[in-house]
């Protein structure tokens, strides 16, 4: 699997069969080997951290909700975002509190500088991030903005895509999963290689004790 993986799992027949008999269903979307053929991952968190960053992703560790919001504010200022697309009502509230210009939908023939989304699936094997479509409210998170800012938690890391699909079936039923994997792009606007087709992925990774530390 290359660093430009973009797999959208939406085969309804596949999902229906998996839900009816998840214990015996081992078929995966084309091009994804069963984890039975892959080496065991002893430390999924460390593996994800390594693979995500090696492929060009940026991880900002957040120990509190205040630290997460501070990182968003710093990004908005340093990267000179004019408009940010929010994909969740809670995100919209935080952006409003931070006085960051944001939209809940992209107007026709318009663009945004960054999109902020939630993810409950981080895949250690290839450093990809999974998005459940009803939660993100978008057909795809690709081709929207130069920066994709993702909020997720350490506990959402799973070893393989197969584990991600099983988790998604339990939590979201027939909803599809889109997987985005980072690519290497320039970090600063004055040497900008980022495009909506080749975005920079920034992960705000919340610690297990985030709620306790608020």
Buried (B, 14 or more C-beta within 10 A) or exposed (E): BEBEBEBBBBBEEBBEBBEEEEEEBEEBBEEBEEBEEEEEBEEBBEBBBEBBBEBBBBBBBBBBBEBBBBBBBEBBEEBEBEBBBBBBEEBBEBBEEBEBEBBEEBEEEEEBBBBBBBBBBBBBBBBBBBBBBEBBEBEEBBEBBBBBBBBBBBEBBBBBBBBBBBBBBEEBEBBBBBBBBBBEBEBEEEEEEBEBEBBBBBBBBBBEEBEEEE
